[in-house]
Amino acid sequence: MPAGAAVPSVAGVSDGTQVWTLDHQGRAHRVEASGSSTHQVRWLVDGAEAGEKKSWDEKVALDGAELGTVVVRFSTLGRPRRATWFGPDEDAQALAGVGGVDLVPAEGSAAAAYEAKVREHPGRYAVLATAGGVATVVVPLVLGLLVVRFAVSIDWPDLPLPDLPDLPDLPEIPWPDLPSVPWPDLPGPPDLRVPDWVRWLLDKVKYVWPVVLAYVLARAEINRRRKQDELRRARAAEHRRDESGPVDGQKDGQADGQ
């Protein structure tokens, strides 16, 4: 495929396909993601397809063998958020979601706007993520109370049930008398009394842990985003040095001056 030529989109998807690109270690990576409920992801390396997958999962991984692995993450609502490339020796990190190199989302895309919001307002992102953890606890409780209240308030009609015939008497089976086994008297378990505050705390943990987990994951994403920004700046500076290089005239002039 000629340099600069447009790579065809995933077959059968709309123009809203999210695209990420990455030039790394002499390879040009391009990832395309589409779909809302069913996620369709395609990965191209130097214009050739390295993998394609359809999945319902929020995390879709494409294994390219010696090319490494690409992991695309979607939001709960099915929006593509980010694509990360992992080297062939980073398979375990790809599964854990740490390390790797993030691909750059297309300028003006939804993923680029999301990255900018996380970068510019990390505190707001953490608050929103924590609020999502609260919603996972509060919403089911509220819905459950509403369902119970609605069910109790309805005057359900009495349904006439048919009279079923009585079951016939089953014959008695003469089981043989088994000998009794003289089991030894074993000491009972110790009397463990859990303090009331511990029982109260254990009862409330199921409501607290989703909120704490959401906050911890949000802070981890903010730190990961900062490291990826530093990595992009370092790669951009290295790319500029490679393109500029020493000028022949300057080297000759320095040599004459010596």
Backbone torsions as a table, in degrees:
resi	resn	phi	psi	omega
1	MET	NA	129.8	-177.7
2	PRO	-62.0	151.0	179.2
3	ALA	-64.5	135.7	178.9
4	GLY	84.5	-5.5	179.4
5	ALA	-71.6	146.9	-179.1
6	ALA	-73.4	132.2	177.9
7	VAL	-82.7	131.8	-178.3
8	PRO	-62.0	146.4	179.2
9	SER	-74.4	171.1	177.9
10	VAL	-62.7	136.0	-176.0
11	ALA	-63.5	132.8	172.8
12	GLY	82.2	15.5	179.8
13	VAL	-112.4	164.6	-178.0
14	SER	-81.8	179.0	179.8
15	ASP	-72.1	-7.0	179.8
16	GLY	-82.6	18.5	179.6
17	THR	-64.1	130.7	176.6
18	GLN	-83.9	133.4	-176.5
19	VAL	-123.7	137.0	171.2
20	TRP	-125.0	149.9	178.1
21	THR	-134.7	157.3	178.9
22	LEU	-160.0	126.7	170.8
23	ASP	-104.8	109.6	-172.3
24	HIS	-146.0	130.2	177.2
25	GLN	54.1	40.8	176.7
26	GLY	76.0	9.8	179.7
27	ARG	-120.1	141.9	177.9
28	ALA	-103.1	112.2	-179.1
29	HIS	-101.1	142.3	175.3
30	ARG	-140.9	129.5	179.8
31	VAL	-123.4	133.9	178.9
32	GLU	-122.3	134.1	-179.6
33	ALA	-134.5	141.6	-179.8
34	SER	-150.9	173.9	178.4
35	GLY	94.7	158.6	178.2
36	SER	-114.5	-60.2	177.0
37	SER	-84.5	-51.0	174.0
38	THR	-95.0	123.1	-176.4
39	HIS	-95.9	130.2	178.2
40	GLN	-118.6	125.1	-175.0
41	VAL	-129.3	137.3	175.1
42	ARG	-133.2	141.1	-176.9
43	TRP	-125.4	126.9	178.7
44	LEU	-120.9	140.4	177.7
45	VAL	-125.4	117.9	-177.1
46	ASP	55.0	37.0	177.1
47	GLY	85.5	-10.8	-180.0
48	ALA	-101.1	141.2	-178.4
49	GLU	-69.4	126.8	178.9
50	ALA	-103.8	-16.2	179.3
51	GLY	176.5	153.6	177.6
52	GLU	-151.4	142.0	-177.4
53	LYS	-155.0	147.5	169.7
54	LYS	-114.9	137.3	-176.9
55	SER	-158.1	156.8	173.3
56	TRP	-92.3	-10.2	-174.3
57	ASP	-71.5	155.4	175.6
58	GLU	-77.9	-16.0	177.1
59	LYS	-124.2	117.0	-177.9
60	VAL	-113.8	122.6	-178.9
61	ALA	-111.1	133.4	176.4
62	LEU	-115.4	121.1	-178.2
63	ASP	-96.8	118.1	179.7
64	GLY	-106.7	22.6	178.9
65	ALA	56.7	-117.2	-176.8
66	GLU	-68.5	-12.8	177.0
67	LEU	-82.3	-10.0	-178.7
68	GLY	100.6	-155.0	-177.3
69	THR	-136.9	140.7	173.9
70	VAL	-115.8	131.0	178.6
71	VAL	-118.6	123.5	178.2
72	VAL	-110.6	129.6	-179.0
73	ARG	-110.5	138.5	178.0
74	PHE	-115.4	156.6	174.9
75	SER	-77.4	173.7	178.4
76	THR	-61.4	-30.4	179.7
77	LEU	-86.5	4.3	175.4
78	GLY	90.5	13.8	180.0
79	ARG	-89.0	132.2	178.1
80	PRO	-68.0	126.1	-175.4
81	ARG	-102.5	-52.9	-177.8
82	ARG	-155.6	157.9	176.4
83	ALA	-126.9	133.0	-176.1
84	THR	-128.2	133.5	177.0
85	TRP	-99.7	134.7	176.9
86	PHE	-120.9	139.4	179.1
87	GLY	-68.0	168.6	-178.7
88	PRO	-59.6	-25.1	-179.4
89	ASP	-95.5	13.6	-178.0
90	GLU	-118.3	32.2	-177.1
91	ASP	-63.2	-43.2	-179.4
92	ALA	-64.4	-37.8	178.1
93	GLN	-68.1	-33.8	178.7
94	ALA	-63.2	-39.6	178.2
95	LEU	-68.6	-35.9	-179.3
96	ALA	-80.6	-17.7	178.8
97	GLY	83.7	17.9	178.2
98	VAL	-114.1	159.0	179.3
99	GLY	74.5	-158.3	179.6
100	GLY	78.4	178.6	179.1
101	VAL	-126.1	122.6	179.3
102	ASP	-72.8	136.0	172.1
103	LEU	-75.8	156.9	-176.7
104	VAL	-91.1	123.1	179.1
105	PRO	-69.8	152.4	179.1
106	ALA	-59.5	139.8	-177.3
107	GLU	-61.7	132.4	179.8
108	GLY	83.6	1.4	-178.8
109	SER	-83.2	169.3	179.5
110	ALA	-64.9	-37.9	179.0
111	ALA	-65.9	-37.3	177.5
112	ALA	-65.7	-41.0	177.9
113	ALA	-64.7	-38.0	178.1
114	TYR	-64.9	-44.3	177.4
115	GLU	-59.0	-42.1	-178.7
116	ALA	-64.1	-39.1	179.2
117	LYS	-65.5	-43.4	178.6
118	VAL	-63.5	-39.1	-178.2
119	ARG	-70.6	-41.6	-174.9
120	GLU	-83.2	-30.2	-176.5
121	HIS	-131.8	69.1	-178.7
122	PRO	-64.7	-35.9	178.8
123	GLY	-63.3	-43.0	179.1
124	ARG	-63.8	-40.0	178.4
125	TYR	-61.2	-43.1	179.1
126	ALA	-63.9	-39.8	179.1
127	VAL	-64.7	-43.5	179.9
128	LEU	-65.3	-39.6	178.6
129	ALA	-65.9	-39.5	177.1
130	THR	-66.0	-39.0	176.9
131	ALA	-61.9	-34.6	175.6
132	GLY	-64.2	-37.3	175.5
133	GLY	-64.9	-38.3	176.5
134	VAL	-64.3	-39.8	-178.9
135	ALA	-63.3	-35.7	179.2
136	THR	-65.3	-21.1	178.4
137	VAL	-93.5	-46.7	-172.3
138	VAL	-74.4	-44.5	-174.7
139	VAL	-59.0	-48.7	178.0
140	PRO	-60.6	-36.2	179.3
141	LEU	-65.6	-44.7	-179.3
142	VAL	-64.8	-43.4	179.2
143	LEU	-63.5	-39.8	178.3
144	GLY	-63.7	-41.6	178.0
145	LEU	-64.8	-39.7	179.1
146	LEU	-64.9	-41.2	179.7
147	VAL	-64.1	-43.2	179.8
148	VAL	-64.1	-45.3	-179.7
149	ARG	-64.1	-39.3	179.1
150	PHE	-66.7	-40.3	-179.2
151	ALA	-67.6	-36.9	-178.9
152	VAL	-72.6	-35.3	-175.6
153	SER	-74.5	-16.9	-178.0
154	ILE	-82.6	134.4	176.1
155	ASP	-85.6	88.2	-176.4
156	TRP	-69.0	133.8	178.6
157	PRO	-72.7	149.9	175.9
158	ASP	-75.1	123.8	-179.3
159	LEU	-90.1	126.0	179.0
160	PRO	-72.1	116.2	179.1
161	LEU	-92.4	139.2	179.7
162	PRO	-70.0	150.6	175.9
163	ASP	-76.9	117.6	-179.4
164	LEU	-92.3	142.2	179.3
165	PRO	-67.1	149.7	177.4
166	ASP	-68.3	145.5	178.2
167	LEU	-74.0	144.1	178.8
168	PRO	-68.8	153.1	177.6
169	ASP	-67.6	130.9	179.4
170	LEU	-82.7	143.3	179.6
171	PRO	-68.8	147.9	177.6
172	GLU	-79.9	136.3	-179.9
173	ILE	-101.1	124.0	-179.0
174	PRO	-76.8	90.8	179.0
175	TRP	-75.4	141.7	178.8
176	PRO	-72.7	152.2	177.1
177	ASP	-76.8	117.9	179.5
178	LEU	-87.6	145.0	179.1
179	PRO	-68.7	144.0	178.5
180	SER	-79.4	141.1	-179.8
181	VAL	-97.2	124.8	180.0
182	PRO	-77.9	84.8	178.9
183	TRP	-71.5	140.5	177.9
184	PRO	-71.7	153.3	177.1
185	ASP	-77.5	111.8	179.9
186	LEU	-93.6	145.5	178.6
187	PRO	-67.4	142.5	179.6
188	GLY	-74.3	166.6	179.3
189	PRO	-66.0	152.5	178.5
190	PRO	-65.0	152.6	-179.2
191	ASP	-81.4	96.4	-179.9
192	LEU	-96.5	123.2	179.8
193	ARG	-112.1	116.2	179.2
194	VAL	-85.9	130.7	179.1
195	PRO	-59.0	151.8	-178.1
196	ASP	-61.7	-36.6	-177.5
197	TRP	-68.4	-30.3	177.6
198	VAL	-69.8	-42.4	177.9
199	ARG	-64.2	-37.8	177.6
200	TRP	-64.6	-41.6	-179.1
201	LEU	-66.6	-43.7	179.4
202	LEU	-63.6	-33.1	179.2
203	ASP	-69.8	-29.6	-176.9
204	LYS	-92.9	-11.4	-177.7
205	VAL	-61.0	-36.5	-177.4
206	LYS	-63.6	-20.8	176.9
207	TYR	-93.3	-22.1	-174.3
208	VAL	-90.3	-37.0	-170.2
209	TRP	-63.3	-35.3	177.2
210	PRO	-62.2	-34.2	179.8
211	VAL	-69.8	-45.7	179.3
212	VAL	-63.5	-42.7	-179.9
213	LEU	-62.8	-41.6	179.6
214	ALA	-62.1	-41.0	180.0
215	TYR	-67.4	-43.5	-179.6
216	VAL	-62.8	-43.2	179.1
217	LEU	-65.6	-36.0	178.6
218	ALA	-65.5	-45.0	178.4
219	ARG	-64.1	-37.5	178.3
220	ALA	-65.1	-38.6	178.4
221	GLU	-66.6	-37.6	178.1
222	ILE	-63.7	-46.4	178.8
223	ASN	-64.3	-39.7	178.1
224	ARG	-64.0	-39.7	179.4
225	ARG	-63.7	-40.1	178.7
226	ARG	-65.2	-41.7	177.9
227	LYS	-64.1	-38.3	178.2
228	GLN	-67.0	-36.1	176.6
229	ASP	-64.9	-41.3	176.9
230	GLU	-63.4	-39.4	178.9
231	LEU	-65.7	-39.6	178.2
232	ARG	-65.0	-41.9	179.5
233	ARG	-63.9	-40.9	179.4
234	ALA	-65.4	-40.9	179.2
235	ARG	-68.2	-36.4	177.8
236	ALA	-66.4	-41.0	178.1
237	ALA	-65.0	-39.9	178.3
238	GLU	-66.1	-37.5	178.7
239	HIS	-65.5	-39.2	178.2
240	ARG	-66.0	-38.9	178.4
241	ARG	-65.0	-38.9	179.7
242	ASP	-67.0	-35.5	-178.8
243	GLU	-75.3	-36.9	-177.4
244	SER	-72.9	-63.1	178.5
245	GLY	64.8	170.6	177.2
246	PRO	-74.0	143.1	178.5
247	VAL	-88.6	134.6	-176.2
248	ASP	-62.7	-39.7	-178.8
249	GLY	-63.2	-38.9	179.3
250	GLN	-66.4	-40.4	-179.8
251	LYS	-64.7	-39.2	-179.7
252	ASP	-67.2	-39.5	-180.0
253	GLY	-65.2	-39.1	179.1
254	GLN	-66.2	-37.4	180.0
255	ALA	-66.9	-38.7	179.0
256	ASP	-66.9	-36.8	179.7
257	GLY	-65.5	-29.6	178.0
258	GLN	-74.4	NA	NA
